[in-house]
Amino acid sequence: MAVFLDLHSIEGTPYIQSSYTPPNHKHSHEFFELSFCVSGKAVNTINDHPIPFQNGTCVILRPGDVHSLTEYDKKIYEHIDLYATEKSFKTLCDALHKDLYEEIMSEEAPIYFPLSNELFQFLFNQSLLLKEMIVNKDKFFETLYSSIISVLLSEWVKNRVYVKKYMPTWLSDLLPKFNDVNFIQKNITQIASECGFSLPYFSTQFKKHVGVSAIEYLTKKRVHLSKDLIAKNTHLRILDISGMLGFENPSTFSKHFLQEFKLTPKEYRKRYQTNYEN
């Protein structure tokens, strides 16, 4: 069950937090969180969609979005968070465009986008300055805070236009299918063939537009979709579930599950049952 963080959670640091973050558990907020990765690499799972969270990646988390961070390569990573109440976030959106707030709230997919090297460095420096201004109780810190969030919102709009214009239709149509248990039983060669492409071309285009390799994306989707099957279908063996999801080797499935959630599939099922019964 996800932990819910209300407005009291950000009273101490209402605008910014810079931290080296270990993997954290599934949680959601009553407020908005705009977060961008400073160093290292992690997986930010938003509403059960695993998103590669690496240097320069920015995510916008809305109230009610459920997310968790897991380590990618056991190295420390750092991110900067900016928080906003619904009222202040809507005010900033309205200042840019009257429909922006509704566009963000109605977006079905997780909201994330890359920052250019120049913009990332600018925002990183501005965020450090903002942190210093908050500590020193500088009266203009809210101006800088609003400016940073406005820049991030503008960048999302620009990226949204880019994706709609430049991501191939076949790929934008393909990605939602990875949430279907029946679809992800297929291997990458089969998926590429169904799209009408050779495996090398498909793999190159997929990584170019999505940011991770097709096999990595497929594997993470399989692992994340396995959680509900493991927790709620106790009549199914772990062996059966791994086969249902397209893993030829159960030990490979267990290895990826352990890397992603720090528990084996059996341990996860046992913990879920214990928490549910209590």
C-alpha positions as CSV (number, residue, x, y, z in Angstrom):
1,M,0.0,0.0,0.0
2,A,1.3,3.4,-1.0
3,V,2.1,6.0,1.7
4,F,0.3,9.3,1.3
5,L,2.2,12.6,2.0
6,D,0.0,15.6,2.9
7,L,1.0,19.3,2.9
8,H,2.5,18.9,6.4
9,S,5.3,16.8,4.7
10,I,6.7,19.9,3.0
11,E,6.2,22.5,5.7
12,G,9.9,22.3,6.7
13,T,11.2,22.4,3.1
14,P,8.2,23.6,1.0
15,Y,10.1,24.6,-2.1
16,I,13.3,22.6,-2.6
17,Q,15.1,19.6,-1.4
18,S,18.5,18.4,-2.7
19,S,19.5,14.9,-1.5
20,Y,21.4,11.7,-2.1
21,T,18.5,9.3,-2.2
22,P,18.4,5.6,-1.4
23,P,15.6,3.6,-3.0
24,N,12.3,4.7,-1.5
25,H,8.9,3.0,-1.1
26,K,5.8,3.6,-3.1
27,H,4.1,6.9,-2.1
28,S,1.9,9.7,-3.4
29,H,1.4,13.3,-2.5
30,E,-1.3,15.9,-1.8
31,F,0.9,18.4,-3.7
32,F,2.9,18.7,-6.9
33,E,6.5,17.6,-7.1
34,L,8.8,18.7,-9.9
35,S,12.0,16.7,-9.7
36,F,15.1,16.4,-11.9
37,C,18.1,14.1,-11.6
38,V,21.4,15.7,-10.9
39,S,23.7,12.7,-11.0
40,G,23.6,8.9,-11.2
41,K,20.7,6.8,-12.5
42,A,17.6,5.3,-11.1
43,V,14.2,4.0,-12.1
44,N,11.3,6.2,-11.2
45,T,8.1,4.1,-11.4
46,I,5.1,6.3,-11.8
47,N,1.6,4.8,-11.7
48,D,3.3,1.4,-12.4
49,H,5.2,2.8,-15.4
50,P,9.0,2.4,-15.0
51,I,10.7,5.6,-16.2
52,P,14.5,5.8,-16.6
53,F,15.6,8.6,-14.2
54,Q,19.0,9.8,-15.1
55,N,21.1,13.0,-15.4
56,G,18.9,15.7,-16.8
57,T,15.6,13.8,-16.7
58,C,12.7,15.8,-15.2
59,V,9.4,14.4,-13.9
60,I,6.2,16.2,-12.9
61,L,4.3,14.4,-10.2
62,R,0.7,15.4,-9.7
63,P,-1.4,14.9,-6.6
64,G,-2.4,11.3,-6.5
65,D,0.4,10.0,-8.7
66,V,1.9,7.0,-7.1
67,H,5.6,6.6,-7.5
68,S,8.8,5.0,-6.1
69,L,12.5,5.2,-6.8
70,T,14.7,2.1,-7.2
71,E,18.4,2.1,-7.8
72,Y,19.6,1.2,-11.3
73,D,23.2,0.2,-10.8
74,K,23.8,0.4,-7.0
75,K,25.5,3.8,-7.3
76,I,24.4,6.8,-5.4
77,Y,22.2,9.3,-7.3
78,E,21.1,12.8,-6.5
79,H,18.0,14.7,-7.5
80,I,16.5,18.1,-6.7
81,D,12.8,18.4,-5.9
82,L,10.5,21.5,-6.0
83,Y,7.1,21.3,-4.4
84,A,4.0,23.3,-5.1
85,T,0.4,23.3,-3.7
86,E,-2.4,22.8,-6.2
87,K,-3.3,26.5,-5.9
88,S,0.2,27.8,-6.5
89,F,0.9,25.3,-9.3
90,K,-2.4,26.3,-11.1
91,T,-1.5,30.0,-10.8
92,L,1.9,29.4,-12.5
93,C,0.2,27.3,-15.2
94,D,-2.4,29.9,-15.8
95,A,0.3,32.6,-16.2
96,L,1.7,30.6,-19.2
97,H,-1.6,29.4,-20.7
98,K,-5.2,29.1,-19.6
99,D,-5.4,25.4,-20.6
100,L,-2.0,24.3,-19.3
101,Y,-3.2,23.1,-15.9
102,E,-6.0,21.0,-17.4
103,E,-3.6,19.5,-20.0
104,I,-1.2,18.4,-17.3
105,M,-4.0,17.0,-15.1
106,S,-5.6,15.1,-17.9
107,E,-2.3,13.6,-19.3
108,E,-2.7,9.8,-19.0
109,A,1.0,8.9,-19.3
110,P,3.6,9.8,-16.7
111,I,5.0,13.3,-17.3
112,Y,8.7,13.2,-17.9
113,F,11.1,14.8,-20.3
114,P,14.9,15.4,-20.9
115,L,16.6,18.7,-20.2
116,S,19.3,19.9,-22.6
117,N,22.8,20.1,-21.0
118,E,22.6,23.9,-21.1
119,L,19.2,24.1,-19.5
120,F,20.1,21.5,-16.9
121,Q,23.1,23.4,-15.8
122,F,21.1,26.6,-15.6
123,L,18.4,25.1,-13.5
124,F,20.9,23.3,-11.3
125,N,22.6,26.6,-10.5
126,Q,19.3,28.4,-10.0
127,S,18.1,25.7,-7.7
128,L,21.2,26.0,-5.5
129,L,20.7,29.7,-5.4
130,L,17.1,29.2,-4.4
131,K,18.1,26.9,-1.6
132,E,20.5,29.5,-0.3
133,M,17.9,32.2,-0.5
134,I,15.4,30.1,1.5
135,V,18.0,29.5,4.2
136,N,18.8,33.2,4.4
137,K,15.1,34.1,4.3
138,D,15.6,36.3,1.2
139,K,12.3,38.1,0.4
140,F,12.7,37.4,-3.3
141,F,13.0,33.7,-3.1
142,E,9.4,33.2,-4.2
143,T,10.2,35.1,-7.4
144,L,13.1,32.7,-8.3
145,Y,11.0,29.7,-7.2
146,S,8.2,30.7,-9.6
147,S,10.7,31.3,-12.4
148,I,12.3,27.9,-12.1
149,I,8.9,26.1,-12.2
150,S,7.8,28.2,-15.1
151,V,10.9,27.2,-17.1
152,L,10.2,23.5,-16.4
153,L,6.6,23.9,-17.4
154,S,7.6,25.6,-20.6
155,E,10.1,22.9,-21.4
156,W,7.4,20.2,-20.9
157,V,5.2,22.0,-23.4
158,K,8.1,22.2,-25.9
159,N,8.9,18.5,-25.4
160,R,5.3,17.5,-25.8
161,V,5.1,19.2,-29.1
162,Y,8.4,17.6,-30.2
163,V,7.2,14.1,-29.2
164,K,3.9,14.5,-31.0
165,K,5.7,15.8,-34.1
166,Y,8.7,13.6,-34.3
167,M,8.0,10.3,-32.5
168,P,6.9,7.8,-35.2
169,T,3.2,7.0,-35.1
170,W,4.0,3.2,-35.0
171,L,6.1,3.7,-31.8
172,S,3.5,6.0,-30.1
173,D,0.9,3.4,-30.9
174,L,3.1,0.5,-29.8
175,L,4.1,1.7,-26.3
176,P,0.7,1.4,-24.6
177,K,0.7,-2.3,-25.7
178,F,3.5,-3.0,-23.2
179,N,0.9,-2.7,-20.4
180,D,-0.9,-5.8,-21.7
181,V,0.1,-9.0,-20.1
182,N,-0.6,-11.0,-23.2
183,F,1.4,-8.7,-25.4
184,I,4.6,-8.7,-23.3
185,Q,4.8,-12.5,-23.6
186,K,6.3,-11.8,-27.0
187,N,10.0,-11.3,-27.5
188,I,11.6,-8.3,-29.1
189,T,12.2,-10.1,-32.4
190,Q,8.5,-10.9,-32.6
191,I,7.5,-7.4,-31.7
192,A,9.9,-5.9,-34.3
193,S,8.5,-8.2,-37.0
194,E,4.9,-7.3,-36.2
195,C,5.9,-3.7,-36.6
196,G,7.3,-4.5,-40.0
197,F,10.9,-3.8,-39.2
198,S,14.2,-5.6,-38.9
199,L,15.4,-6.1,-35.4
200,P,18.4,-3.8,-35.8
201,Y,16.3,-0.9,-37.2
202,F,13.6,-1.5,-34.6
203,S,16.1,-1.5,-31.7
204,T,17.9,1.6,-32.9
205,Q,14.7,3.6,-33.4
206,F,13.2,2.4,-30.0
207,K,16.3,3.5,-28.0
208,K,16.5,6.8,-30.0
209,H,13.0,7.9,-29.1
210,V,12.3,6.1,-25.7
211,G,15.8,6.5,-24.2
212,V,16.3,2.9,-23.2
213,S,16.7,-0.3,-25.2
214,A,13.7,-2.2,-26.2
215,I,14.7,-5.3,-24.2
216,E,15.3,-3.2,-21.1
217,Y,11.9,-1.6,-21.5
218,L,10.2,-4.9,-22.0
219,T,11.9,-6.6,-19.1
220,K,11.0,-3.8,-16.7
221,K,7.4,-3.9,-17.9
222,R,7.2,-7.6,-17.3
223,V,8.6,-7.3,-13.8
224,H,6.3,-4.5,-12.8
225,L,3.2,-6.2,-14.2
226,S,4.2,-9.4,-12.3
227,K,3.5,-7.7,-8.9
228,D,-0.2,-7.9,-9.1
229,L,-0.1,-11.4,-10.4
230,I,2.1,-12.5,-7.6
231,A,0.2,-10.7,-4.9
232,K,-3.4,-11.4,-5.9
233,N,-3.2,-14.8,-7.7
234,T,-1.8,-17.1,-4.9
235,H,-3.1,-20.1,-6.8
236,L,-0.4,-19.5,-9.4
237,R,3.1,-20.6,-8.8
238,I,5.9,-18.1,-9.3
239,L,7.1,-20.5,-12.0
240,D,3.8,-20.2,-13.8
241,I,3.8,-16.4,-13.6
242,S,7.3,-16.1,-14.9
243,G,6.3,-18.2,-17.9
244,M,3.1,-16.1,-18.5
245,L,5.2,-13.0,-18.7
246,G,7.6,-14.4,-21.3
247,F,10.6,-15.3,-19.1
248,E,12.1,-18.5,-20.4
249,N,14.1,-19.0,-17.2
250,P,12.4,-18.5,-13.8
251,S,15.8,-17.7,-12.2
252,T,16.2,-14.8,-14.7
253,F,12.8,-13.5,-13.7
254,S,13.6,-13.8,-9.9
255,K,17.0,-12.0,-10.5
256,H,15.3,-9.0,-12.3
257,F,12.5,-8.9,-9.7
258,L,15.1,-8.8,-6.9
259,Q,17.1,-6.0,-8.6
260,E,13.9,-3.9,-9.0
261,F,12.2,-4.4,-5.7
262,K,14.9,-5.7,-3.3
263,L,12.7,-8.7,-2.6
264,T,12.4,-12.1,-4.3
265,P,9.0,-12.9,-5.8
266,K,8.3,-15.3,-2.9
267,E,9.3,-12.7,-0.3
268,Y,7.1,-10.1,-2.0
269,R,4.1,-12.5,-2.0
270,K,4.6,-13.3,1.6
271,R,4.9,-9.6,2.6
272,Y,1.9,-8.6,0.6
273,Q,-0.2,-11.4,2.3
274,T,1.0,-10.3,5.7
275,N,0.2,-6.7,5.2
276,Y,-3.2,-7.5,3.6
277,E,-4.2,-9.8,6.5
278,N,-3.2,-7.1,9.0
